[in-house]
């Protein structure tokens, strides 16, 4: 294991990005345009469903889906992608996941 840096008395190991990507392939969480809910509702659902999203980012995602039909909410390993998808579906939004090549 290679050492990248020392932080105080802790050593931070180098991360093998290729191995990590192979073990935990990334998935895109995709929001589809919604003509049944208000824009404000969609933004609130995004912020509640994906904890790392801030309101400003959620507004951009909602606007992209509104204007282009779909928008990528986040890219992450499959398990959290499925969780975020389930949360967005619970708000009555259309959401899919697909492998990010």
Biotite code that builds the C-alpha atoms (Angstrom):
import biotite.structure as struc

atoms = struc.array([
    struc.Atom([0.000, 0.000, 0.000], chain_id="A", res_id=1, res_name="UNK", atom_name="CA", element="C"),
    struc.Atom([1.396, 3.355, -1.037], chain_id="A", res_id=2, res_name="UNK", atom_name="CA", element="C"),
    struc.Atom([1.296, 6.341, 1.245], chain_id="A", res_id=3, res_name="UNK", atom_name="CA", element="C"),
    struc.Atom([0.044, 9.564, -0.282], chain_id="A", res_id=4, res_name="UNK", atom_name="CA", element="C"),
    struc.Atom([0.292, 12.020, 2.566], chain_id="A", res_id=5, res_name="UNK", atom_name="CA", element="C"),
    struc.Atom([0.586, 12.258, 6.271], chain_id="A", res_id=6, res_name="UNK", atom_name="CA", element="C"),
    struc.Atom([-2.025, 14.248, 8.117], chain_id="A", res_id=7, res_name="UNK", atom_name="CA", element="C"),
    struc.Atom([-0.760, 14.878, 11.625], chain_id="A", res_id=8, res_name="UNK", atom_name="CA", element="C"),
    struc.Atom([0.010, 11.400, 12.909], chain_id="A", res_id=9, res_name="UNK", atom_name="CA", element="C"),
    struc.Atom([-2.323, 9.648, 10.420], chain_id="A", res_id=10, res_name="UNK", atom_name="CA", element="C"),
    struc.Atom([-1.206, 8.204, 7.092], chain_id="A", res_id=11, res_name="UNK", atom_name="CA", element="C"),
    struc.Atom([-3.666, 8.422, 4.205], chain_id="A", res_id=12, res_name="UNK", atom_name="CA", element="C"),
    struc.Atom([-3.399, 5.465, 1.770], chain_id="A", res_id=13, res_name="UNK", atom_name="CA", element="C"),
    struc.Atom([-3.527, 5.953, -1.999], chain_id="A", res_id=14, res_name="UNK", atom_name="CA", element="C"),
    struc.Atom([-6.854, 4.920, -3.495], chain_id="A", res_id=15, res_name="UNK", atom_name="CA", element="C"),
    struc.Atom([-6.760, 2.654, -6.543], chain_id="A", res_id=16, res_name="UNK", atom_name="CA", element="C"),
    struc.Atom([-9.487, 4.379, -8.595], chain_id="A", res_id=17, res_name="UNK", atom_name="CA", element="C"),
    struc.Atom([-9.624, 1.612, -11.231], chain_id="A", res_id=18, res_name="UNK", atom_name="CA", element="C"),
    struc.Atom([-10.134, -1.096, -8.615], chain_id="A", res_id=19, res_name="UNK", atom_name="CA", element="C"),
    struc.Atom([-12.716, 0.991, -6.776], chain_id="A", res_id=20, res_name="UNK", atom_name="CA", element="C"),
    struc.Atom([-14.627, 1.576, -10.032], chain_id="A", res_id=21, res_name="UNK", atom_name="CA", element="C"),
    struc.Atom([-14.508, -2.165, -10.796], chain_id="A", res_id=22, res_name="UNK", atom_name="CA", element="C"),
    struc.Atom([-15.739, -3.173, -7.331], chain_id="A", res_id=23, res_name="UNK", atom_name="CA", element="C"),
    struc.Atom([-18.351, -0.412, -7.061], chain_id="A", res_id=24, res_name="UNK", atom_name="CA", element="C"),
    struc.Atom([-19.323, 0.624, -10.594], chain_id="A", res_id=25, res_name="UNK", atom_name="CA", element="C"),
    struc.Atom([-21.010, 4.028, -10.759], chain_id="A", res_id=26, res_name="UNK", atom_name="CA", element="C"),
    struc.Atom([-24.701, 4.452, -11.547], chain_id="A", res_id=27, res_name="UNK", atom_name="CA", element="C"),
    struc.Atom([-26.524, 7.582, -12.659], chain_id="A", res_id=28, res_name="UNK", atom_name="CA", element="C"),
    struc.Atom([-29.727, 8.543, -10.872], chain_id="A", res_id=29, res_name="UNK", atom_name="CA", element="C"),
    struc.Atom([-31.881, 10.179, -13.547], chain_id="A", res_id=30, res_name="UNK", atom_name="CA", element="C"),
    struc.Atom([-34.833, 12.461, -12.863], chain_id="A", res_id=31, res_name="UNK", atom_name="CA", element="C"),
    struc.Atom([-37.457, 12.658, -15.614], chain_id="A", res_id=32, res_name="UNK", atom_name="CA", element="C"),
    struc.Atom([-39.535, 15.728, -16.394], chain_id="A", res_id=33, res_name="UNK", atom_name="CA", element="C"),
    struc.Atom([-42.639, 16.005, -14.240], chain_id="A", res_id=34, res_name="UNK", atom_name="CA", element="C"),
    struc.Atom([-45.756, 17.815, -15.453], chain_id="A", res_id=35, res_name="UNK", atom_name="CA", element="C"),
    struc.Atom([-47.866, 16.780, -12.443], chain_id="A", res_id=36, res_name="UNK", atom_name="CA", element="C"),
    struc.Atom([-46.062, 18.487, -9.551], chain_id="A", res_id=37, res_name="UNK", atom_name="CA", element="C"),
    struc.Atom([-44.948, 22.043, -8.976], chain_id="A", res_id=38, res_name="UNK", atom_name="CA", element="C"),
    struc.Atom([-41.327, 22.956, -9.536], chain_id="A", res_id=39, res_name="UNK", atom_name="CA", element="C"),
    struc.Atom([-41.030, 23.819, -5.848], chain_id="A", res_id=40, res_name="UNK", atom_name="CA", element="C"),
    struc.Atom([-42.318, 20.343, -4.917], chain_id="A", res_id=41, res_name="UNK", atom_name="CA", element="C"),
    struc.Atom([-39.730, 18.672, -7.156], chain_id="A", res_id=42, res_name="UNK", atom_name="CA", element="C"),
    struc.Atom([-36.905, 20.745, -5.635], chain_id="A", res_id=43, res_name="UNK", atom_name="CA", element="C"),
    struc.Atom([-38.037, 19.863, -2.100], chain_id="A", res_id=44, res_name="UNK", atom_name="CA", element="C"),
    struc.Atom([-38.295, 16.169, -3.035], chain_id="A", res_id=45, res_name="UNK", atom_name="CA", element="C"),
    struc.Atom([-34.763, 16.229, -4.460], chain_id="A", res_id=46, res_name="UNK", atom_name="CA", element="C"),
    struc.Atom([-33.294, 17.858, -1.353], chain_id="A", res_id=47, res_name="UNK", atom_name="CA", element="C"),
    struc.Atom([-35.110, 15.420, 0.971], chain_id="A", res_id=48, res_name="UNK", atom_name="CA", element="C"),
    struc.Atom([-34.241, 12.363, -1.139], chain_id="A", res_id=49, res_name="UNK", atom_name="CA", element="C"),
    struc.Atom([-30.535, 12.998, -1.752], chain_id="A", res_id=50, res_name="UNK", atom_name="CA", element="C"),
    struc.Atom([-28.933, 14.359, 1.436], chain_id="A", res_id=51, res_name="UNK", atom_name="CA", element="C"),
    struc.Atom([-25.820, 15.811, -0.229], chain_id="A", res_id=52, res_name="UNK", atom_name="CA", element="C"),
    struc.Atom([-27.913, 18.010, -2.560], chain_id="A", res_id=53, res_name="UNK", atom_name="CA", element="C"),
    struc.Atom([-28.315, 21.655, -1.654], chain_id="A", res_id=54, res_name="UNK", atom_name="CA", element="C"),
    struc.Atom([-31.312, 23.676, -2.820], chain_id="A", res_id=55, res_name="UNK", atom_name="CA", element="C"),
    struc.Atom([-29.387, 25.543, -5.528], chain_id="A", res_id=56, res_name="UNK", atom_name="CA", element="C"),
    struc.Atom([-28.157, 22.286, -7.110], chain_id="A", res_id=57, res_name="UNK", atom_name="CA", element="C"),
    struc.Atom([-31.663, 20.792, -6.850], chain_id="A", res_id=58, res_name="UNK", atom_name="CA", element="C"),
    struc.Atom([-33.098, 23.796, -8.715], chain_id="A", res_id=59, res_name="UNK", atom_name="CA", element="C"),
    struc.Atom([-30.568, 23.293, -11.540], chain_id="A", res_id=60, res_name="UNK", atom_name="CA", element="C"),
    struc.Atom([-31.409, 19.574, -11.751], chain_id="A", res_id=61, res_name="UNK", atom_name="CA", element="C"),
    struc.Atom([-35.149, 20.294, -11.795], chain_id="A", res_id=62, res_name="UNK", atom_name="CA", element="C"),
    struc.Atom([-34.735, 22.950, -14.513], chain_id="A", res_id=63, res_name="UNK", atom_name="CA", element="C"),
    struc.Atom([-32.587, 20.646, -16.647], chain_id="A", res_id=64, res_name="UNK", atom_name="CA", element="C"),
    struc.Atom([-35.202, 17.874, -16.410], chain_id="A", res_id=65, res_name="UNK", atom_name="CA", element="C"),
    struc.Atom([-37.936, 20.408, -17.187], chain_id="A", res_id=66, res_name="UNK", atom_name="CA", element="C"),
    struc.Atom([-36.137, 21.790, -20.247], chain_id="A", res_id=67, res_name="UNK", atom_name="CA", element="C"),
    struc.Atom([-34.426, 18.662, -21.613], chain_id="A", res_id=68, res_name="UNK", atom_name="CA", element="C"),
    struc.Atom([-36.653, 15.834, -20.381], chain_id="A", res_id=69, res_name="UNK", atom_name="CA", element="C"),
    struc.Atom([-34.155, 14.249, -18.014], chain_id="A", res_id=70, res_name="UNK", atom_name="CA", element="C"),
    struc.Atom([-31.354, 15.269, -15.658], chain_id="A", res_id=71, res_name="UNK", atom_name="CA", element="C"),
    struc.Atom([-28.676, 13.391, -13.751], chain_id="A", res_id=72, res_name="UNK", atom_name="CA", element="C"),
    struc.Atom([-29.265, 13.846, -10.029], chain_id="A", res_id=73, res_name="UNK", atom_name="CA", element="C"),
    struc.Atom([-26.102, 12.113, -8.843], chain_id="A", res_id=74, res_name="UNK", atom_name="CA", element="C"),
    struc.Atom([-23.629, 9.393, -9.769], chain_id="A", res_id=75, res_name="UNK", atom_name="CA", element="C"),
    struc.Atom([-22.818, 6.828, -7.096], chain_id="A", res_id=76, res_name="UNK", atom_name="CA", element="C"),
    struc.Atom([-22.546, 3.060, -6.458], chain_id="A", res_id=77, res_name="UNK", atom_name="CA", element="C"),
    struc.Atom([-25.641, 0.966, -7.241], chain_id="A", res_id=78, res_name="UNK", atom_name="CA", element="C"),
    struc.Atom([-26.951, 0.510, -3.696], chain_id="A", res_id=79, res_name="UNK", atom_name="CA", element="C"),
    struc.Atom([-27.248, 4.210, -2.822], chain_id="A", res_id=80, res_name="UNK", atom_name="CA", element="C"),
    struc.Atom([-28.517, 4.890, -6.376], chain_id="A", res_id=81, res_name="UNK", atom_name="CA", element="C"),
    struc.Atom([-31.363, 2.433, -5.747], chain_id="A", res_id=82, res_name="UNK", atom_name="CA", element="C"),
    struc.Atom([-32.084, 4.120, -2.416], chain_id="A", res_id=83, res_name="UNK", atom_name="CA", element="C"),
    struc.Atom([-32.232, 7.603, -3.980], chain_id="A", res_id=84, res_name="UNK", atom_name="CA", element="C"),
    struc.Atom([-34.431, 6.253, -6.767], chain_id="A", res_id=85, res_name="UNK", atom_name="CA", element="C"),
    struc.Atom([-36.845, 4.692, -4.253], chain_id="A", res_id=86, res_name="UNK", atom_name="CA", element="C"),
    struc.Atom([-36.999, 7.946, -2.285], chain_id="A", res_id=87, res_name="UNK", atom_name="CA", element="C"),
    struc.Atom([-37.750, 10.021, -5.389], chain_id="A", res_id=88, res_name="UNK", atom_name="CA", element="C"),
    struc.Atom([-40.375, 7.500, -6.515], chain_id="A", res_id=89, res_name="UNK", atom_name="CA", element="C"),
    struc.Atom([-42.014, 7.777, -3.071], chain_id="A", res_id=90, res_name="UNK", atom_name="CA", element="C"),
    struc.Atom([-42.594, 11.478, -3.831], chain_id="A", res_id=91, res_name="UNK", atom_name="CA", element="C"),
    struc.Atom([-44.414, 10.485, -7.019], chain_id="A", res_id=92, res_name="UNK", atom_name="CA", element="C"),
    struc.Atom([-41.567, 11.536, -9.311], chain_id="A", res_id=93, res_name="UNK", atom_name="CA", element="C"),
    struc.Atom([-40.288, 9.505, -12.252], chain_id="A", res_id=94, res_name="UNK", atom_name="CA", element="C"),
    struc.Atom([-36.727, 8.394, -11.682], chain_id="A", res_id=95, res_name="UNK", atom_name="CA", element="C"),
    struc.Atom([-34.515, 5.723, -13.219], chain_id="A", res_id=96, res_name="UNK", atom_name="CA", element="C"),
    struc.Atom([-30.986, 4.506, -12.687], chain_id="A", res_id=97, res_name="UNK", atom_name="CA", element="C"),
    struc.Atom([-28.471, 3.340, -15.263], chain_id="A", res_id=98, res_name="UNK", atom_name="CA", element="C"),
    struc.Atom([-24.860, 2.295, -15.242], chain_id="A", res_id=99, res_name="UNK", atom_name="CA", element="C"),
    struc.Atom([-22.468, 5.169, -15.895], chain_id="A", res_id=100, res_name="UNK", atom_name="CA", element="C"),
    struc.Atom([-19.958, 3.991, -18.457], chain_id="A", res_id=101, res_name="UNK", atom_name="CA", element="C"),
])
